[in-house]
């Protein structure tokens, strides 16, 4: 093989053994991982087995196993079995773990046994970012995205799905019975074999119906009327492309550098109850008193907006349009005006709607208004199909009305939201590919999600500051 670059013979010995240190550059990301984990107080964070036992075989230190997981997720290696192989072939990982090669069970156990501690490690890096002064803007974007669970769709049951499957089984049994009736008029030799085969199929379908009936009873006994066999905490959720069985990952991302400052994993498909929770977590992580949180209309809920305003968090989001009056050509609730000093309302026709009584519905105190001149109003046909148009107004409605007004003053904030919060989700899903969560139950899924979020933030800060500057900042 002349005129090609020649390699070194495999049997060639070297005079001086090469060091692993020579294979890892000064700006290599594994040096950041090593420096970050070494400065952690693992005992205070809650890691188990930090103190070695007096007897028995020596165990691997949790810091070594944590470094291995962070490096694995940084290089899109999530499986403990693949991490075991990487420790034996990847020179950077050999440098990071000092050539320790534990088996996959030992690697998996550190994630299983230290869930809360690993989630605290993710929050610890956000504190590092705060010390480095990377939170100069008190603006975050909040959003949620559905991630697939390890539970298959065929092993998730809802009342609608159960009803459909039982109907399909009943239809199949009826079809086989009709074939049995027709088989009675055929040749005797053919009829006997065909009848036996059809009866076996009917018996198998009846067993399936009995099993589904038992599952239906277990499903109806759950609070949400939903049952997942593989991962009991996974839920069927609607997505733009149809639906998946998975979990809803919530995150708050800072608008300046697109880092996830807080995240949460829930098993409900709706985002409406998560706004105040995520905004409060973001404010605590960023260490700021005043915070502006922007979200889409899926987070619009009066109680959540009120909780944000009472905490000093400015909410920016469009109002959810849930009324069908606009489609019917009728006036909306927003078309009525409410003077702040009087218990009245004014409609488009100039009529005064008087506050008649106060009631409590679903825990909310509501004032009900209507005009005595309603049946004789000139715009009644555009207002209501009934005799009177009754308007119900929450006692804290003024807080909710300030939110779309704030968006009208800064309409570009929705573009900022999209550019900010979609970036982390797109990156995380690209790293994970089509692989669902590897763990089961909500606490373990939360632990598993903390690792890619930590790695995303780590890589993001390395791209912003550079590896050398980040190392110096963490060591300072």
C-alpha positions as CSV (number, residue, x, y, z in Angstrom):
1,X,0.0,0.0,0.0
2,X,2.5,2.6,-1.2
3,X,1.8,6.4,-1.2
4,X,-0.8,6.1,1.6
5,X,-0.4,7.3,5.2
6,X,1.2,4.5,7.1
7,X,-0.1,3.5,10.5
8,X,1.8,2.0,13.4
9,X,2.2,-1.7,13.6
10,X,-0.1,-3.2,16.3
11,X,2.8,-5.2,17.8
12,X,5.1,-2.2,18.0
13,X,6.1,-1.4,21.6
14,X,6.8,2.2,22.7
15,X,9.8,3.2,24.8
16,X,7.7,5.5,27.0
17,X,4.0,4.5,27.7
18,X,1.6,7.1,26.5
19,X,-0.6,8.9,29.1
20,X,-4.3,9.3,29.0
21,X,-3.7,13.0,29.8
22,X,-2.0,13.4,26.4
23,X,-5.2,12.4,24.6
24,X,-7.5,15.0,26.4
25,X,-7.0,18.6,25.3
26,X,-7.3,21.5,27.7
27,X,-10.6,22.6,26.1
28,X,-12.1,19.1,26.1
29,X,-15.7,19.0,27.6
30,X,-14.8,16.1,29.9
31,X,-12.6,18.5,31.9
32,X,-15.7,20.6,32.5
33,X,-17.7,17.5,33.6
34,X,-14.8,16.5,35.9
35,X,-14.5,20.0,37.5
36,X,-18.2,20.4,38.0
37,X,-18.7,17.0,39.7
38,X,-15.6,17.4,41.9
39,X,-16.9,20.6,43.4
40,X,-20.3,19.1,44.3
41,X,-21.0,18.1,47.9
42,X,-22.5,14.7,47.1
43,X,-23.4,14.0,50.7
44,X,-25.3,17.2,51.1
45,X,-27.1,16.6,47.8
46,X,-28.3,13.2,49.1
47,X,-26.2,10.7,47.2
48,X,-26.2,7.2,48.8
49,X,-23.0,5.2,49.4
50,X,-20.7,8.3,49.6
51,X,-19.1,6.8,52.7
52,X,-17.5,3.4,52.1
53,X,-18.4,0.3,54.1
54,X,-15.9,-1.1,56.5
55,X,-16.2,-4.7,55.1
56,X,-17.0,-6.3,51.8
57,X,-15.8,-5.5,48.3
58,X,-15.0,-1.8,47.7
59,X,-17.7,0.0,45.8
60,X,-17.5,2.6,43.0
61,X,-17.7,6.2,44.2
62,X,-21.0,7.9,43.2
63,X,-18.9,10.8,41.7
64,X,-17.3,8.5,39.1
65,X,-20.7,7.0,38.1
66,X,-22.3,10.5,37.9
67,X,-19.5,11.6,35.6
68,X,-20.1,8.6,33.4
69,X,-23.8,9.4,33.1
70,X,-23.2,13.1,32.3
71,X,-20.6,12.2,29.6
72,X,-22.9,9.6,28.2
73,X,-25.9,11.9,27.8
74,X,-23.5,14.6,26.3
75,X,-22.6,12.0,23.6
76,X,-26.1,10.7,23.2
77,X,-25.4,7.4,25.0
78,X,-28.3,6.8,27.4
79,X,-28.3,3.1,27.9
80,X,-26.4,1.6,30.9
81,X,-25.3,-1.3,28.7
82,X,-23.9,1.0,26.1
83,X,-22.2,3.0,28.8
84,X,-20.5,-0.1,30.0
85,X,-19.0,-0.8,26.6
86,X,-18.0,2.9,26.2
87,X,-15.9,2.7,29.4
88,X,-13.8,0.0,27.8
89,X,-13.2,1.7,24.4
90,X,-13.6,5.5,24.7
91,X,-10.3,7.2,25.8
92,X,-12.0,10.4,27.0
93,X,-14.3,8.3,29.2
94,X,-11.3,6.3,30.4
95,X,-9.6,9.6,31.4
96,X,-12.8,10.8,33.1
97,X,-13.3,7.6,35.2
98,X,-9.6,6.8,35.6
99,X,-10.1,3.5,33.7
100,X,-12.7,2.1,36.0
101,X,-15.1,-0.2,34.2
102,X,-18.1,-1.1,36.3
103,X,-20.8,-3.3,34.8
104,X,-24.2,-2.0,33.5
105,X,-26.0,-2.9,36.7
106,X,-23.8,-0.7,38.8
107,X,-24.2,2.1,36.4
108,X,-28.0,1.8,36.3
109,X,-28.3,1.6,40.1
110,X,-26.8,5.0,40.6
111,X,-29.7,6.6,38.6
112,X,-32.2,4.3,40.3
113,X,-31.0,4.9,43.9
114,X,-30.2,8.6,43.7
115,X,-33.2,10.2,41.9
116,X,-33.7,13.2,44.1
117,X,-30.0,13.8,44.4
118,X,-29.5,13.8,40.6
119,X,-32.3,16.3,40.2
120,X,-30.6,18.5,42.8
121,X,-27.4,18.3,40.7
122,X,-29.3,19.8,37.7
123,X,-30.4,22.7,39.9
124,X,-26.9,23.0,41.2
125,X,-25.6,23.9,37.7
126,X,-28.2,26.6,37.4
127,X,-26.7,28.1,40.5
128,X,-23.3,27.9,38.8
129,X,-24.8,29.9,35.9
130,X,-26.2,32.4,38.4
131,X,-22.7,32.9,40.1
132,X,-21.2,33.5,36.6
133,X,-23.7,36.3,36.0
134,X,-25.6,34.7,33.1
135,X,-29.1,35.8,34.3
136,X,-29.0,39.5,33.5
137,X,-32.5,39.5,32.1
138,X,-35.4,38.5,34.3
139,X,-37.5,37.1,31.4
140,X,-38.4,33.4,30.9
141,X,-40.6,31.5,28.5
142,X,-42.7,28.6,29.7
143,X,-43.9,25.7,27.6
144,X,-44.6,22.0,27.7
145,X,-43.9,19.1,25.3
146,X,-45.0,15.5,25.3
147,X,-42.3,12.8,25.5
148,X,-43.0,9.2,24.8
149,X,-43.0,6.8,27.7
150,X,-41.8,3.2,27.6
151,X,-45.5,2.1,27.7
152,X,-46.9,0.9,24.3
153,X,-50.2,2.3,23.1
154,X,-51.7,-1.2,23.0
155,X,-51.0,-1.5,26.8
156,X,-52.8,1.7,27.7
157,X,-56.5,1.7,28.2
158,X,-59.1,4.4,28.4
159,X,-62.9,4.0,28.4
160,X,-63.2,4.9,24.7
161,X,-60.4,2.5,23.7
162,X,-61.8,-0.2,25.9
163,X,-65.3,0.1,24.4
164,X,-63.9,0.0,20.9
165,X,-61.8,-3.1,21.6
166,X,-64.7,-5.0,23.2
167,X,-66.9,-4.1,20.2
168,X,-64.2,-5.4,17.8
169,X,-64.1,-8.7,19.8
170,X,-67.9,-9.0,19.7
171,X,-67.9,-8.4,16.0
172,X,-65.3,-11.0,15.4
173,X,-67.1,-13.6,17.5
174,X,-70.4,-12.9,15.6
175,X,-68.5,-13.3,12.3
176,X,-67.0,-16.7,13.3
177,X,-70.4,-17.9,14.5
178,X,-71.9,-17.0,11.2
179,X,-69.2,-19.0,9.5
180,X,-70.1,-22.0,11.8
181,X,-73.7,-21.8,10.7
182,X,-72.6,-21.9,7.0
183,X,-70.3,-24.8,7.7
184,X,-73.2,-27.0,8.6
185,X,-74.2,-27.1,4.9
186,X,-70.8,-28.1,3.6
187,X,-69.1,-31.5,3.2
188,X,-68.8,-33.5,6.5
189,X,-65.0,-34.0,6.3
190,X,-64.5,-30.2,5.7
191,X,-67.1,-29.2,8.2
192,X,-65.5,-31.1,11.1
193,X,-62.0,-29.5,10.7
194,X,-63.4,-26.1,9.9
195,X,-65.8,-26.2,12.9
196,X,-63.0,-27.2,15.3
197,X,-60.8,-24.3,14.1
198,X,-63.6,-21.8,14.4
199,X,-64.5,-22.9,17.9
200,X,-60.9,-22.5,19.0
201,X,-60.9,-19.0,17.6
202,X,-64.2,-18.1,19.4
203,X,-62.8,-19.6,22.7
204,X,-59.6,-17.5,22.4
205,X,-61.7,-14.3,21.7
206,X,-63.9,-15.0,24.7
207,X,-60.8,-15.3,26.9
208,X,-59.6,-12.0,25.6
209,X,-63.0,-10.4,26.4
210,X,-62.8,-11.8,30.0
211,X,-59.3,-10.4,30.4
212,X,-60.4,-7.0,29.0
213,X,-63.4,-7.0,31.3
214,X,-61.1,-7.5,34.3
215,X,-58.8,-4.6,33.0
216,X,-61.9,-2.5,32.6
217,X,-62.8,-2.9,36.2
218,X,-59.3,-2.0,37.3
219,X,-59.3,1.0,34.9
220,X,-62.6,2.4,36.2
221,X,-61.3,2.1,39.8
222,X,-58.5,4.6,39.0
223,X,-59.2,8.4,39.6
224,X,-58.4,9.3,36.0
225,X,-60.2,6.2,34.4
226,X,-57.0,5.3,32.6
227,X,-54.7,2.3,33.0
228,X,-51.2,1.7,31.7
229,X,-49.7,-1.8,32.2
230,X,-46.0,-1.2,31.6
231,X,-45.5,2.2,33.1
232,X,-48.4,2.8,35.6
233,X,-47.8,6.6,35.6
234,X,-47.8,7.0,31.8
235,X,-50.9,8.6,30.3
236,X,-52.5,8.9,26.9
237,X,-52.1,12.5,25.7
238,X,-53.1,14.4,22.6
239,X,-50.5,15.9,20.3
240,X,-50.6,17.8,17.1
241,X,-49.8,14.6,15.2
242,X,-52.5,12.6,17.0
243,X,-51.5,11.2,20.4
244,X,-48.9,9.4,22.4
245,X,-48.7,7.5,25.7
246,X,-46.1,9.5,27.6
247,X,-45.4,12.3,30.0
248,X,-45.7,16.1,29.8
249,X,-42.3,17.9,30.3
250,X,-42.6,21.5,31.5
251,X,-39.7,23.9,31.3
252,X,-38.9,27.5,31.9
253,X,-36.2,28.9,29.6
254,X,-34.3,32.2,30.1
255,X,-34.8,34.4,27.0
256,X,-31.2,35.7,26.9
257,X,-29.2,32.5,26.5
258,X,-31.9,29.8,26.1
259,X,-30.9,27.8,29.2
260,X,-33.5,25.7,31.0
261,X,-33.7,27.3,34.5
262,X,-36.4,25.0,35.8
263,X,-38.2,21.9,34.6
264,X,-40.8,19.5,35.8
265,X,-42.4,16.2,34.5
266,X,-46.1,15.7,34.9
267,X,-48.5,13.0,33.6
268,X,-51.4,15.3,32.7
269,X,-51.8,16.5,29.1
270,X,-53.0,20.0,30.0
271,X,-50.6,22.9,30.8
272,X,-53.2,25.1,32.5
273,X,-52.3,24.4,36.1
274,X,-48.5,24.7,35.7
275,X,-47.9,28.4,35.0
276,X,-47.5,29.6,38.6
277,X,-45.5,26.6,39.6
278,X,-43.0,26.9,36.8
279,X,-42.7,30.7,37.1
280,X,-42.1,30.4,40.8
281,X,-39.4,27.7,40.3
282,X,-37.7,29.9,37.6
283,X,-37.7,32.9,39.9
284,X,-36.2,30.9,42.7
285,X,-33.5,29.4,40.5
286,X,-32.6,32.8,39.0
287,X,-32.5,34.5,42.3
288,X,-34.5,37.5,41.3
289,X,-37.5,39.2,42.9
290,X,-39.1,40.6,39.7
291,X,-39.7,38.2,36.8
292,X,-41.6,38.3,33.5
293,X,-43.0,35.0,32.3
294,X,-44.3,34.6,28.8
295,X,-46.4,31.5,27.7
296,X,-48.9,30.5,25.1
297,X,-52.7,30.4,25.5
298,X,-52.6,26.8,26.7
299,X,-51.5,28.2,30.1
300,X,-54.4,30.7,30.4
301,X,-56.2,30.1,33.7
302,X,-57.5,32.8,36.0
303,X,-56.3,31.3,39.3
304,X,-52.8,30.7,37.9
305,X,-52.6,34.3,36.6
306,X,-53.7,35.6,40.0
307,X,-51.1,33.5,41.8
308,X,-48.4,34.9,39.5
309,X,-49.5,38.5,40.1
310,X,-49.7,38.1,43.8
311,X,-46.1,36.7,43.8
312,X,-44.8,39.7,41.8
313,X,-44.5,37.7,38.5
314,X,-45.7,39.6,35.4
315,X,-47.6,37.2,33.2
316,X,-47.7,37.7,29.4
317,X,-49.9,35.4,27.3
318,X,-52.9,35.6,24.9
319,X,-56.3,35.0,26.2
320,X,-57.9,31.6,25.5
321,X,-61.1,31.9,23.4
322,X,-63.4,29.2,24.8
323,X,-66.8,30.8,24.1
324,X,-68.7,30.0,21.0
325,X,-70.5,33.4,20.8
326,X,-68.2,34.9,18.3
327,X,-68.8,32.0,15.9
328,X,-72.5,32.5,16.3
329,X,-72.2,36.2,15.5
330,X,-73.0,37.3,19.1
331,X,-71.2,39.7,21.3
332,X,-68.4,38.3,23.5
333,X,-67.8,39.0,27.1
334,X,-64.9,41.3,26.1
335,X,-67.4,43.6,24.3
336,X,-68.9,44.6,27.7
337,X,-67.2,47.4,29.7
338,X,-66.9,47.4,33.5
339,X,-66.5,50.8,35.3
340,X,-64.0,50.2,38.2
341,X,-65.9,52.3,40.7
342,X,-69.5,50.9,40.3
343,X,-71.0,47.5,40.3
344,X,-72.3,47.8,36.8
345,X,-71.5,47.0,33.2
346,X,-72.2,48.7,29.9
347,X,-72.9,46.9,26.6
348,X,-72.5,47.9,23.0
349,X,-76.0,49.4,22.9
350,X,-75.2,51.7,25.8
351,X,-77.4,49.8,28.2
352,X,-76.4,49.5,31.9
353,X,-76.1,46.0,33.2
354,X,-76.7,46.0,37.0
355,X,-74.9,43.7,39.4
356,X,-77.8,41.5,40.6
357,X,-76.2,38.9,42.9
358,X,-72.9,37.2,43.9
359,X,-72.4,33.4,43.8
360,X,-69.6,30.8,44.2
361,X,-69.1,28.4,41.3
362,X,-66.1,25.9,41.3
363,X,-64.5,27.8,44.1
364,X,-64.7,31.2,42.3
365,X,-66.7,34.1,43.4
366,X,-68.8,35.5,40.5
367,X,-70.9,38.6,40.0
368,X,-73.9,38.3,37.7
369,X,-75.1,41.3,35.6
370,X,-78.0,41.9,33.3
371,X,-80.1,44.8,32.1
372,X,-83.8,45.4,32.8
373,X,-84.2,46.6,29.3
374,X,-82.8,43.4,27.8
375,X,-85.9,42.2,25.9
376,X,-86.4,45.7,24.4
377,X,-82.8,46.3,23.4
378,X,-82.2,47.3,19.7
379,X,-79.2,44.9,19.5
380,X,-80.7,42.0,21.3
381,X,-80.4,39.8,18.2
382,X,-76.7,40.3,18.3
383,X,-76.4,39.7,22.0
384,X,-78.4,36.7,23.0
385,X,-81.1,34.2,21.8
386,X,-82.8,34.3,25.2
387,X,-84.8,37.0,27.0
388,X,-81.8,38.5,28.9
389,X,-78.1,38.4,28.4
390,X,-76.5,37.5,31.7
391,X,-72.9,38.3,32.2
392,X,-70.8,36.5,34.9
393,X,-67.7,38.2,36.1
394,X,-65.0,36.8,38.4
395,X,-64.1,39.1,41.3
396,X,-60.4,39.1,40.2
397,X,-61.3,39.5,36.5
398,X,-59.3,42.8,36.3
399,X,-56.1,40.9,36.9
400,X,-56.8,38.7,33.9
401,X,-57.8,41.6,31.7
402,X,-54.4,43.2,32.4
403,X,-52.6,40.2,30.8
404,X,-53.7,40.6,27.2
405,X,-53.3,44.4,27.6
406,X,-49.7,43.8,28.5
407,X,-49.3,41.6,25.4
408,X,-50.8,44.4,23.2
409,X,-48.1,46.7,24.4
410,X,-45.4,44.2,23.6
411,X,-46.7,42.0,20.7
412,X,-43.2,40.8,19.8
413,X,-43.2,38.8,23.1
414,X,-44.9,35.8,21.5
415,X,-42.2,35.6,18.9
416,X,-39.6,35.8,21.7
417,X,-41.5,32.9,23.4
418,X,-41.4,30.7,20.3
419,X,-37.7,31.4,19.6
420,X,-36.7,30.8,23.2
421,X,-38.6,27.8,24.4
422,X,-38.8,25.7,21.3
423,X,-35.0,25.6,21.0
424,X,-34.3,23.4,24.1
425,X,-37.2,21.0,23.3
426,X,-36.0,20.6,19.7
427,X,-32.5,19.9,20.9
428,X,-33.5,17.4,23.6
429,X,-35.8,15.4,21.2
430,X,-33.0,15.3,18.6
431,X,-30.6,13.9,21.1
432,X,-33.1,11.3,22.3
433,X,-34.2,10.5,18.7
434,X,-37.1,8.1,18.6
435,X,-36.1,6.5,21.9
436,X,-38.7,6.8,24.6
437,X,-37.9,7.2,28.3
438,X,-35.9,4.2,29.5
439,X,-37.3,4.2,33.1
440,X,-40.8,3.7,34.5
441,X,-42.9,5.5,37.0
442,X,-43.0,9.3,37.4
443,X,-40.2,9.7,40.0
444,X,-37.7,7.8,37.9
445,X,-38.8,9.6,34.7
446,X,-38.2,12.9,36.4
447,X,-34.7,11.7,37.3
448,X,-34.0,10.6,33.8
449,X,-35.2,13.9,32.4
450,X,-32.8,15.8,34.7
451,X,-29.8,14.3,33.0
452,X,-30.4,15.6,29.4
453,X,-31.5,19.0,30.8
454,X,-28.3,19.2,32.8
455,X,-26.2,18.3,29.8
456,X,-28.1,20.7,27.5
457,X,-27.4,23.6,30.0
458,X,-23.8,22.4,30.3
459,X,-23.2,22.4,26.5
460,X,-25.1,25.7,26.1
461,X,-22.9,27.5,28.6
462,X,-19.7,26.0,27.0
463,X,-20.8,27.4,23.7
464,X,-21.5,30.8,25.2
465,X,-18.4,31.2,27.4
466,X,-16.0,28.6,26.0
467,X,-14.7,25.6,27.8
468,X,-11.6,27.4,29.3
469,X,-13.6,30.3,30.7
470,X,-16.2,28.0,32.2
471,X,-13.5,26.0,33.9
472,X,-12.0,29.1,35.3
473,X,-15.4,30.4,36.5
474,X,-16.2,27.1,38.3
475,X,-12.8,26.9,40.0
476,X,-12.9,30.6,41.1
